Amino acid sequence: MEKNNMKKLLLLLALGASLMAETLTLSGSVISDNQKIITSRFMGFITKVNTSEGEKVKKGQILYTIDSHDIDSLKRQAEANLQMYQNKYMNVKLNLSRYKRLLKKDMVSEYEVENLQLAANNLKDMIDIAKARLQEVKNQYKYLNVRAPNNGVVVAENIKAGEMAMPGMPAIVLSDLSDLKISVEIAEDNLNLIHYGKKVIVKIPSIGVKTIGTISAIIPNSNPMTHTFKIKISFKTLNKSVYPGMYATVTIN
C-alpha cells in the first residue's frame, strides 16, 4: 500500500513539474500600435500650443498653431503677380481689338495682329499659372493649424509657444488608445511555444485586468544581445483605463 501511495505521489509531482515546464510567463508593457509623430509642414514661429502631455485629444482638434507671416508675404506676392498679368492681358486685348479694326482698313499688317494675338494667348496662360500659384499659397493656410489625425493621448510634447517650428522635426507624439497591444520579448528557445493566433492570458495588475489575448505579431528580428524575439498580443481592455507604458504579463500555456 505504501509503495502504491509513493508511486502516486511521484506521479503527481512529475505531472506538476511537467505542467509548470509547459507554462511560460513573460513580462512586458502596453504599447499603442498606432503611435504618430506630429510635425509641421512649414517653418514658422509657434503662436499657440493647445495641448499638454497626458491630455486626450479628438480627431481634427488643433494641437498647435504657426504664425502666418511668411505665407501672408507669399500670398501678397502671388496676388500682385496675378494682378500684373491681368493688367497686361487687358492692355494687349484692347490693342488687339484696335489692330483688328485697323487691319480691315489695311492700316496694319496681319503679322502685327498675329503677334498681338500670340502675346494675348501667352498672357492668358500666365494668368492661369498665377491663379494656380495663388490657390497653392492659400491652401497652405490650413497647415498652419496642426490638427490631430485621430483620437489619442499626447505622450510627448517637444514644443512651446514662441519657438520655431521646423518641418520634419518631431513636435508632438500621439498614441491611439483604441489600438493597444502588449509587447513582450520571448527567448528563441521558446519560439516553439507560440504561433500567430495563439490564445494567451494577459494581465495588467495595476488596474486588475485579466483577459484572453491573441498573438498578432511575431517580429523575426532576434536581438543579438539577448537572443530574444518581440511578440505583440492583441487584447480587450474590458472598458478599463489602459495606457501605453503600463506593466503587463503574458502567460503562455
VEXLUMKE-252986 format. One line per 5 residues: number of its first residue (from 1); their letters; for each residue x, y, z of N, C-alpha, C. Coordinates in steps of 0.2 Angstrom, whole numbers, plus 5000, padded with zeros to 4 digits. Layout:
% VEXLUMKE-252986
NUM) a) X Y Z X Y Z X Y Z  ...
//
This chain:
% VEXLUMKE-252986
1) meknn) 5004 4994 5000 5000 5000 5000 5004 5006 5000  5009 5006 5004 5014 5012 5005 5017 5013 4998  5019 5008 4995 5023 5008 4988 5018 5011 4983  5012 5009 4983 5007 5012 4978 5006 5020 4980  5005 5022 4986 5005 5029 4988 5011 5033 4986
6) mkkll) 5017 5030 4987 5023 5033 4985 5023 5034 4977  5021 5029 4973 5021 5029 4966 5016 5035 4964  5010 5035 4967 5005 5041 4966 5008 5047 4967  5012 5048 4972 5015 5055 4974 5020 5057 4969  5024 5052 4967 5029 5053 4962 5026 5055 4956
11) lllal) 5021 5052 4954 5017 5053 4948 5014 5060 4948  5011 5062 4953 5008 5069 4954 5014 5074 4953  5019 5073 4957 5025 5078 4957 5028 5079 4950  5028 5073 4946 5031 5073 4939 5026 5077 4935  5020 5075 4936 5014 5079 4932 5014 5086 4933
16) gaslm) 5015 5088 4939 5015 5095 4941 5021 5099 4938  5027 5095 4939 5033 5098 4936 5032 5099 4928  5029 5094 4925 5028 5094 4918 5024 5100 4916  5018 5101 4920 5014 5107 4918 5017 5113 4919  5021 5114 4925 5025 5120 4926 5030 5122 4920
21) aetlt) 5033 5116 4918 5038 5117 4912 5034 5120 4906  5028 5118 4905 5024 5120 4899 5020 5127 4900  5021 5130 4905 5018 5137 4906 5024 5142 4907  5023 5147 4903 5028 5152 4902 5025 5159 4903  5028 5163 4908 5025 5169 4910 5031 5174 4908
26) lsgsv) 5028 5179 4904 5033 5184 4901 5031 5191 4904  5036 5195 4905 5034 5202 4907 5035 5207 4901  5030 5212 4901 5030 5216 4895 5027 5223 4897  5025 5227 4892 5021 5233 4893 5016 5234 4888  5011 5239 4889 5006 5241 4885 5009 5246 4880
31) isdnq) 5008 5245 4873 5010 5249 4868 5004 5251 4864  5005 5257 4861 5000 5259 4856 5003 5257 4849  4999 5253 4845 5001 5251 4838 4999 5256 4833  4997 5262 4835 4996 5267 4831 4998 5273 4834  5005 5274 4835 5008 5280 4838 5011 5284 4832
36) kiits) 5009 5291 4832 5011 5295 4827 5015 5301 4830  5020 5303 4826 5024 5308 4827 5022 5314 4823  5019 5319 4826 5016 5325 4823 5022 5330 4822  5022 5332 4815 5027 5338 4813 5023 5343 4809  5027 5348 4808 5024 5354 4804 5026 5353 4797
41) rfmgf) 5023 5356 4792 5025 5356 4785 5029 5362 4784  5028 5368 4788 5031 5374 4786 5035 5376 4792  5040 5380 4791 5044 5383 4796 5041 5390 4798  5040 5391 4805 5037 5397 4807 5037 5397 4815  5036 5403 4818 5035 5403 4825 5029 5401 4827
46) itkvn) 5029 5397 4833 5023 5394 4835 5019 5399 4840  5013 5401 4838 5009 5406 4841 5005 5403 4847  5003 5397 4847 4999 5394 4852 5000 5386 4852  5000 5384 4858 5000 5376 4859 4994 5375 4864  4990 5371 4861 4983 5369 4864 4983 5363 4868
51) tsege) 4988 5359 4869 4988 5353 4872 4994 5353 4877  4994 5347 4881 4999 5346 4886 5000 5339 4887  5005 5336 4889 5007 5329 4890 5002 5326 4894  4999 5320 4892 4994 5316 4896 4987 5318 4894  4986 5323 4890 4979 5326 4888 4977 5321 4882
56) kvkkg) 4970 5320 4883 4967 5316 4877 4964 5321 4872  4965 5320 4866 4963 5324 4861 4958 5320 4856  4954 5324 4852 4950 5321 4847 4952 5322 4840  4950 5318 4836 4952 5319 4829 4950 5326 4826  4955 5329 4823 4953 5336 4820 4955 5342 4825
61) qilyt) 4956 5340 4831 4957 5345 4836 4964 5349 4834  4964 5356 4835 4970 5359 4834 4975 5358 4839  4981 5356 4838 4986 5354 4843 4990 5360 4844  4992 5364 4839 4996 5370 4839 4996 5374 4833  4997 5380 4833 4996 5385 4828 5003 5388 4826
66) idshd) 5004 5389 4820 5010 5393 4817 5009 5399 4815  5013 5404 4816 5012 5411 4813 5012 5411 4806  5007 5416 4803 5006 5416 4796 5010 5421 4792  5015 5424 4795 5018 5430 4792 5021 5428 4786  5025 5422 4785 5028 5420 4779 5023 5419 4773
71) idslk) 5018 5415 4775 5013 5414 4770 5009 5420 4768  5008 5425 4772 5005 5431 4771 5009 5435 4765  5016 5435 4766 5020 5438 4761 5020 5434 4754  5020 5428 4755 5019 5424 4748 5012 5425 4745  5007 5426 4749 5000 5427 4746 5000 5434 4743
76) rqaea) 5003 5439 4746 5003 5446 4743 5007 5446 4737  5013 5443 4737 5017 5442 4731 5013 5439 4725  5010 5433 4727 5006 5430 4722 5000 5434 4719  4997 5438 4723 4991 5442 4721 4994 5447 4717  5000 5450 4718 5002 5456 4714 5004 5453 4707
81) nlqmy) 5007 5447 4707 5009 5444 4700 5003 5443 4696  4997 5440 4699 4991 5439 4696 4988 5446 4693  4988 5451 4697 4986 5457 4695 4990 5460 4689  4996 5459 4690 5001 5462 4684 4999 5459 4678  4998 5452 4678 4997 5448 4671 4990 5450 4669
86) qnkym) 4985 5451 4673 4978 5453 4671 4978 5460 4668  4982 5464 4671 4983 5471 4668 4986 5471 4661  4991 5467 4660 4995 5467 4654 4990 5463 4649  4986 5458 4651 4982 5455 4646 4976 5460 4644  4973 5464 4648 4968 5469 4646 4971 5474 4641
91) nvkln) 4977 5476 4643 4980 5481 4638 4981 5478 4631  4984 5471 4631 4985 5468 4625 4978 5467 4621  4973 5465 4625 4967 5463 4622 4964 5470 4618  4965 5475 4622 4962 5482 4619 4966 5483 4613  4973 5483 4613 4977 5484 4607 4975 5479 4601
96) lsryk) 4974 5473 4603 4972 5468 4598 4965 5470 4595  4960 5472 4598 4954 5474 4596 4955 5480 4591  4959 5484 4593 4960 5490 4589 4964 5489 4582  4969 5484 4583 4973 5482 4577 4968 5478 4572  4964 5474 4575 4959 5471 4570 4955 5475 4566
101) rllkk) 4953 5481 4569 4949 5486 4566 4953 5489 4560  4960 5491 4562 4964 5494 4558 4966 5489 4552  4966 5483 4553 4968 5478 4548 4963 5478 4542  4956 5479 4544 4951 5479 4539 4952 5485 4535  4955 5490 4537 4956 5496 4533 4963 5496 4530
106) dmvse) 4967 5491 4531 4974 5490 4528 4978 5495 4531  4977 5497 4537 4982 5501 4540 4987 5498 4545  4987 5491 4546 4992 5487 4549 4992 5481 4546  4998 5477 4547 4999 5471 4544 4996 5465 4548  4995 5459 4544 4992 5453 4548 4998 5451 4553
111) yeven) 5004 5452 4551 5009 5450 4555 5009 5453 4562  5007 5460 4562 5006 5463 4569 5001 5461 4573  4995 5459 4569 4989 5457 4573 4991 5450 4576  4994 5446 4572 4996 5439 4574 5001 5439 4580  5005 5444 4580 5010 5445 4586 5006 5447 4592
116) lqlaa) 5001 5451 4591 4997 5453 4597 4993 5447 4600  4990 5443 4595 4986 5438 4597 4990 5433 4601  4996 5432 4598 5001 5427 4602 5003 5430 4609  5004 5436 4610 5005 5439 4616 4999 5438 4621  4993 5439 4618 4987 5438 4622 4986 5431 4625
121) nnlkd) 4988 5426 4620 4987 5419 4622 4993 5418 4628  4999 5420 4627 5004 5419 4632 5002 5422 4639  4999 5428 4638 4997 5431 4645 4991 5427 4648  4987 5425 4644 4982 5421 4647 4984 5415 4650  4989 5411 4647 4992 5406 4651 4996 5408 4657
126) midia) 4999 5414 4657 5002 5416 4663 4997 5418 4669  4991 5420 4667 4986 5421 4672 4984 5415 4675  4983 5410 4671 4981 5403 4674 4986 5400 4679  4993 5401 4677 4998 5399 4681 4998 5403 4688  4997 5410 4687 4997 5414 4693 4991 5413 4697
131) karlq) 4985 5411 4695 4980 5409 4699 4981 5403 4702  4984 5398 4699 4986 5391 4702 4991 5392 4708  4995 5397 4707 5000 5398 4712 4997 5402 4718  4992 5406 4717 4989 5410 4722 4985 5405 4726  4981 5400 4723 4977 5395 4726 4982 5390 4730
136) evknq) 4988 5389 4727 4993 5384 4731 4995 5388 4738  4996 5394 4737 4998 5398 4743 4992 5398 4748  4986 5399 4746 4980 5400 4750 4979 5393 4754  4981 5387 4750 4980 5381 4753 4985 5379 4759  4990 5383 4759 4995 5382 4764 4993 5385 4771
141) ykyln) 4988 5389 4771 4985 5392 4777 4982 5386 4782  4979 5381 4779 4976 5376 4783 4982 5372 4787  4988 5372 4784 4993 5368 4788 4996 5372 4793  4994 5378 4794 4997 5382 4800 4993 5380 4806  4987 5377 4806 4984 5374 4811 4985 5367 4811
146) vrapn) 4990 5364 4815 4992 5357 4815 4986 5353 4819  4983 5349 4816 4977 5345 4819 4979 5338 4821  4975 5335 4825 4976 5328 4827 4973 5324 4822  4977 5319 4819 4975 5314 4814 4970 5309 4816  4969 5308 4823 4965 5303 4826 4964 5305 4833
151) ngvvv) 4959 5301 4836 4959 5302 4844 4965 5299 4847  4967 5301 4852 4973 5299 4856 4974 5302 4862  4980 5301 4865 4983 5304 4870 4990 5307 4869  4991 5313 4871 4998 5316 4870 5003 5313 4875  5008 5309 4872 5013 5306 4876 5019 5309 4877
156) aenik) 5020 5314 4872 5026 5318 4872 5025 5325 4868  5028 5330 4871 5027 5337 4868 5033 5340 4868  5036 5342 4862 5043 5345 4862 5043 5352 4860  5037 5356 4860 5036 5362 4858 5033 5367 4863  5035 5373 4862 5032 5379 4866 5030 5385 4862
161) agema) 5026 5389 4864 5024 5395 4861 5030 5399 4860  5031 5402 4855 5037 5407 4854 5043 5403 4851  5043 5396 4851 5048 5393 4847 5047 5392 4840  5052 5390 4836 5052 5389 4829 5050 5382 4827  5045 5382 4824 5043 5375 4821 5047 5374 4815
166) mpgmp) 5050 5368 4815 5054 5366 4809 5051 5360 4806  5050 5360 4799 5047 5354 4795 5051 5348 4797  5048 5342 4798 5051 5336 4799 5053 5335 4806  5054 5340 4810 5056 5339 4817 5050 5337 4822  5051 5332 4826 5045 5329 4830 5043 5335 4835
171) aivls) 5036 5336 4835 5033 5341 4839 5029 5338 4845  5025 5333 4843 5020 5330 4847 5020 5323 4845  5020 5318 4850 5019 5311 4849 5012 5309 4852  5008 5307 4847 5001 5305 4849 5000 5297 4849  4997 5295 4854 4996 5287 4854 4988 5286 4854
176) dlsdl) 4986 5282 4850 4979 5280 4849 4978 5275 4854  4973 5276 4858 4971 5272 4864 4966 5266 4862  4964 5267 4856 4959 5262 4853 4963 5256 4850  4969 5256 4849 4973 5251 4846 4979 5249 4850  4978 5247 4856 4983 5245 4861 4985 5238 4860
181) kisve) 4991 5236 4862 4993 5229 4862 4998 5228 4868  5000 5222 4869 5005 5220 4874 5011 5218 4870  5017 5221 4872 5023 5220 4869 5028 5216 4874  5030 5210 4872 5034 5206 4876 5040 5203 4872  5045 5201 4875 5051 5198 4872 5051 5190 4874
186) iaedn) 5052 5186 4869 5052 5179 4871 5059 5176 4869  5062 5172 4873 5068 5169 4871 5068 5164 4865  5073 5164 4861 5072 5160 4855 5071 5153 4856  5073 5150 4862 5072 5143 4864 5065 5142 4865  5061 5147 4866 5054 5146 4867 5049 5148 4861
191) lnlih) 5052 5149 4856 5048 5151 4850 5043 5145 4848  5045 5139 4849 5041 5133 4848 5034 5133 4851  5034 5138 4857 5028 5138 4861 5022 5143 4858  5024 5147 4853 5020 5152 4850 5019 5151 4843  5013 5154 4841 5012 5155 4834 5006 5160 4833
196) ygkkv) 5006 5163 4827 5000 5168 4826 4994 5165 4827  4990 5169 4831 4983 5167 4833 4982 5164 4839  4988 5162 4842 4988 5158 4849 4985 5162 4854  4981 5159 4858 4977 5162 4864 4982 5162 4870  4983 5168 4873 4987 5168 4879 4983 5172 4885
201) ivkip) 4986 5172 4891 4982 5175 4896 4986 5182 4897  4982 5187 4897 4985 5194 4898 4983 5197 4905  4988 5200 4909 4986 5203 4915 4989 5210 4915  4986 5215 4918 4988 5221 4919 4987 5222 4926  4991 5221 4931 4990 5220 4938 4988 5227 4941
206) sigvk) 4990 5233 4939 4989 5239 4942 4981 5241 4942  4978 5239 4936 4971 5240 4936 4966 5234 4936  4969 5229 4938 4965 5222 4938 4962 5219 4932  4966 5220 4926 4964 5217 4920 4967 5210 4920  4962 5206 4918 4964 5199 4917 4960 5196 4911
211) tigti) 4963 5195 4905 4959 5193 4900 4963 5189 4895  4959 5186 4890 4962 5182 4885 4965 5187 4879  4971 5186 4877 4974 5189 4872 4976 5185 4866  4977 5188 4860 4979 5184 4854 4986 5186 4851  4990 5182 4850 4997 5184 4847 4995 5186 4840
216) saiip) 4997 5193 4839 4995 5196 4832 5001 5197 4828  5007 5197 4831 5013 5198 4828 5019 5195 4831  5024 5192 4827 5030 5189 4829 5035 5193 4825  5039 5197 4828 5044 5201 4825 5051 5197 4824  5052 5195 4817 5058 5190 4816 5065 5193 4816
221) nsnpm) 5066 5198 4821 5072 5201 4821 5075 5199 4828  5079 5194 4829 5082 5192 4835 5087 5197 4838  5086 5199 4844 5090 5204 4847 5097 5200 4848  5102 5203 4845 5109 5199 4846 5112 5199 4853  5110 5204 4857 5112 5204 4864 5109 5199 4868
226) thtfk) 5102 5199 4868 5098 5194 4872 5096 5188 4869  5096 5188 4862 5093 5182 4858 5086 5181 4860  5082 5187 4860 5075 5186 4861 5072 5189 4854  5065 5187 4854 5061 5190 4848 5055 5194 4852  5053 5199 4848 5047 5203 4851 5041 5200 4848
231) ikisf) 5036 5199 4852 5029 5197 4850 5024 5203 4853  5019 5203 4849 5013 5208 4851 5007 5204 4852  5003 5206 4857 4997 5202 4859 4991 5207 4858  4986 5206 4855 4980 5210 4855 4976 5208 4861  4972 5212 4863 4968 5211 4869 4962 5216 4870
236) ktlnk) 4957 5214 4874 4952 5219 4875 4953 5222 4882  4952 5228 4882 4953 5232 4888 4948 5231 4894  4942 5228 4892 4937 5227 4897 4935 5234 4900  4934 5239 4896 4932 5246 4897 4936 5249 4903  4942 5246 4904 4946 5249 4909 4951 5255 4906
241) svypg) 4953 5259 4910 4958 5265 4908 4965 5262 4907  4966 5259 4901 4973 5257 4900 4977 5262 4895  4983 5263 4897 4988 5267 4894 4994 5264 4892  4997 5267 4887 5004 5264 4885 5009 5265 4890  5013 5260 4891 5018 5260 4896 5016 5256 4902
246) myatv) 5010 5254 4903 5008 5250 4909 5012 5243 4909  5013 5241 4915 5016 5235 4916 5011 5229 4914  5013 5224 4911 5009 5218 4909 5012 5212 4909  5009 5206 4910 5012 5200 4910 5008 5196 4905  5011 5191 4902 5008 5187 4897 5010 5179 4899
251) tin) 5005 5175 4900 5006 5168 4901 5004 5164 4895  5009 5160 4893 5008 5156 4888 5008 5148 4890  5003 5145 4888 5002 5138 4890 5005 5133 4885
//
